[in-house]
């Protein structure tokens, strides 16, 4: 299904601008921003074929993995190898175990040591997998010239907080302590949406414990402030893919009853942001999560953390999933890949300057 849909979308997006505008409808302007025409057209078509009733969580998970086919991009020479990452017993995990993972290696790296991104997929802490994140990981590996280790963490509601964060922090800690196993010169953490939250909070958790942490964090449209209202959550509550109602459902899945909704998911309330490594934080203009991501970037700056913050005003949440179709989304992912390459290169220089 998704292969045929991708072909249809590509054919429609190849039409002249007037034809695309006629199909997409009038320009959408909100908060001084104009929704990208190609994104608007994709959203309209997806809305026309969406099921009439709310799908079950199982169906949503299947659809999320299958939809990865829409994001396929040309990534020549990137190989993928499935493996597991050991994680110890600890907070959020009663017994030691392993996490499924996939290692993406670009041809230009070969067998030599190189930078490594430990990546966590998006999906509201309840959806997604290493399969759903494969297109983004391939593009990042190809464009940044680094290895990417995509790690699959336990999902809510079966495994609510702190399971996902425990898995992310343990996986990052393991990789940092076993660089030679991954031929990694320096290690970054990253992800999109909920995965960006896990990358940020895992890096922060290791640093505040005085342990080695990621040299760089790549956070695409992150979740940072569960339970909030107003602002972008109201402005873009409906009609732009991710709905504010969806976010609220995912928050209930992830955060057990009675748990403070701020502390597990965000860094906006902590008093030690200065321990964070340099970060890249991107937001989308038409995203309910836009404001909280930008507030985090501002808070990091105030704490003295080097930050590259990008807003892509015409895009929506999850724009990496459109990178194989929409030029503006592809450019946004390439921007992230450039930042990753630079962040890991700076991390290498800093690490070896201390030796």
N, C-alpha and C positions, 0 to 999 in steps of 0.2 A: 504493500500500500504506500509506504513512505517513499519508495523509489519512484513510483508513478507520480506522487504528489510533488516530489522534488523536480521532476522533469516538467510538470505543469507550471510550477512556480517559476522555474528558469525561463520557460517560454514566455510567460506573462511579463516577467521583469525585463525581458529583452525588447519589449514593445517600445515604440517612441513615447516620449514623455507625455504628450497629450492623451494618448490612449491609456497609459497607466493612470493618469489623473482621473480620467472618466470612469475607470474601473474602481479606483480606490475611493472616490468621492471627494468632496471639498477639502481643502487643507484644514488640518486640525492644529489650532493655535491655543496654547495654554501656558500660563505663567511666562509669557513673553517668548515662548519656544514654538517651533514648527515641527511637527512630527515628520520624520523622514518619509518621503513618498513611498519608497519601496517597502519600508516597514509597515506603513499603513495598508498597502496592498496585501502583503502577506497576512497581516492580522485580519483583514476583512475576509480573505479566502478561508483562513483557518476557522473563523467564526461561523462561516456558512456551512462547514462540514463537521462542526463540533457536535457531539451527541446532545440530545435534547435534555437528558437528565444527568445529574451529577454522578460521575463514575465512582466505583468503589476504590479504596486505597490500592487494592491488588491491581485493578485495571489501570490506575494512574501510574503505578510502578512499571507495568509492562509498556504502557504508552511512552513513558519517559525514556526507557531504554531504546525502544524502536525509533523514536523521534530523532535519535542521534544521527540517523541517516540523512536528515535535512541539513545537518551542519557539515557534511563531508566537504573537505577542501583538498587541494592537491598538496600532498606532502611526500614527495619522492624521497626514497632512501631512508625512511624512518621505519625501523624494525620494532616489533612489540614482543615482549616475552613475559608470560604470566609467572608469578612467583608468590611467595607469602612473606609477610613481615611478622616476626615474633613480637609479642607484647606480654609484659609480665603481669603478675597479680598486683593489684593496687586499687586506688579509688575508682569506683565504677566498674571494676572487674574482679569477680570473686576468685577466678582461677586463671593461670596463664593460658595463653592461646596464640593463635596466629590470625592475621588479617589478609584476605586476598588482595593482591596488588598486580600491577602491570608496569613494566619498565619499558619506556620508549627511548630509543637511541638513534640519533641522526647519523647518517653516513659520514658527515664531516668530522665527527668525533672519533669514530673508529674504536680502537681498544685503549686509547690513551685516557688519562685522567681528565675530567672536565667538571664543570659545575653541574649541580643536581637540584631540581625542584621536586620537593615532596608535595604532591597535589591532592586536595580533597574536593570531591565533587559537590555540586549544589543539589538542591531538591528539598529545601525546607526541613532538613534533618530527618525527613520521612521518605523521600523519594531519591532516585538516582543510584548510580553504581559506577564501577570502573568502565562498564560498557557505555553508559550515557556520557561520560566525560572523555571518551577516546578521541573524538574529533578535535576538541580543544587541546588536549595533551599533545596530540600529533603536531598541531600547528605550532604550539609553543616550543616543542623540541626542534622542529624544523627551522623555525624563524630565529630562535634564540641561540641555536647551536649548542644546546645543553641536553643532558639526560633528564627525563621526567619520570618520576615514580608516582603513579596514581594509586592511592590507598583507599580501600573500601572499609568504611567504619560501620558500626552497628546503628541501625535506624530505629527511630521512634515510630509509633508509640510502643512497640514491643520492648524497646530498650531506650527509655527516656534519659534525660540528663541525669548523671554525668557520663553516660556510656560513650556517646560520640566524642566528647571532648577528651575523655580518658584514652580512647583509642588513638585520637589524633596526636595527643601529647606523647603517648608511649611510642607511637610509630616514629615521630620526629626525633625523639630522644634516642631510639635505637639506631636510626640512620646516622645521626651525628656521632654516635659511638662506634660505628662500623663503616666508616667512609671507604675503607679499602675494599669492602665487599661490593660496593657500588661504583668504584673507581671515581669517587667524588673529591674534587679539590675543595669545594665549599658548597654549602647547603642552604637553599632557600625553602621557605614554606609558602604555599599559595593555594588559591581556590576561588570559586565563584559562589556568590550568594551565601547559603549556609556553610558551604565549604570554605569560603573566605573568612567567615566568622571563626571556624575551627582553626584555620591557619593562624589568624591573629591571636586568638586566645591561647592556643597551644604554645606559640612563640612567647607570649607574655608569661604564661604559667612557668615555663622552664626558666626564663630570665629572672623572675621574681624569687625563684628558689635558689638562685645563684648558680644554676647549671648552664652549660653551653646551650645557646639557642640558635635559631636560624640567623644567617647573616643578612637576610632580606626577606620581606614578606610582600607577596603579590596578591592583592585583594580586589577582585572584580565585583562590583555592586554588592558590598557586604551587608549582611544582617548585623546590626550593632546595638539595637535598643528595643528589645521586646516589650510589648505592652503599651507602646506610645500611641498617641492619637494626634490628629491635626496635621497641618503642613502638607507634605507630599503624600502622606497616607490618605488624606481627604481629596487632594487635588487629582490624584491618579488612581482613585479607588476602583474604578471600573473602566473597561474598554481598552486596556493596554497590555493584555496578556495576564500577568500576575495581578490578582485582585487583592485588595486589603482584606477582604473576607477570607481568602485563601491563607494569607499570612497569619491571621488570627487562629485558624484551624491548626496550622502547623505549629504555632506557639503552644497551643494546648496539648498537642501530641508530645512535644519535646520537654515541656516544663511540667513536672508533677504538681498536683493541687497543693496550694499553700507555699510553693517555692517562690522566692523573690524573683520576679521576671527579669529584672535588670542584670543582676550580678552574673548569671551563667552565660548570658549571650552577648554582653557588650563590655566595652572598656571605658565608656564615657564617665563612669562613676568612680573608677579606681584612682588612687593617689600616687601611683608609681609608673605612670606611662613612660617616664624617661628611660626605663630599662629596655624599652622596645628597640628592635633593630630598625634600620631604614625601611620605609614602606612605600609601595605604590598603591594608591586607592583610586579606583575608578567608579563613577556613578553614571547613570543614564537619566536624561532629562525627564522622561515620562515614566518614572519608576516610583512606586509608593515608598521604597526604601531610600530614595535619593537623599533626603535631608539628613538622616542619621549617618549615612556614609560620609557626607561632607562635614558634619559636625565632628566625626571622629578624626578626619584629616586635620581639621583646625585644632582639635585638642592635642594631637600628636605634635603639631608645629609648636604650640605653646609650651609643650614639655621639652622642646629642643630636639625632637626626633626628626631626622631628615625625611621629608615626605614629597613625593610627586603625586599631585592630585589632579585628576582629569574628570571633567564632566562632558559627556557626549550628548548634547542637548536634544538631538532628534531621535535618540534611541530609547528602547524600552528595557525593562529588566530581562535578563537572560539573553542579551544581544549576541553573546558568543555562539548561541545556537543558530543564529542567522548568518554566521560569517561566511558560509559557503554559498550564500545567495545574495546578500545585501552588501554592496560595496562599503557603505558607511560602517556596518558592523565588522566587516573584514578589516577595515582600517583601524578600528578600535582595538581589535585583537592584536594586530601587528604593533600597535603602540605599546600594548602590554608586553609583547615579546621583546621589543627593543629595551623596555625598562628592565625586564628580567635579565637580559644579556648584560646590560650595564651594571645592574645591582650585584650580580654574581661576580663580575670582573672586579668591581671595587672591593667586594668581600674577599676575593683571593689576595689582592694587594695588601689589604689590612691584615689578613691572617698571617701572611708571610713576613710582614714588617715587624710582627711581634715575636717571631722565632729567633 
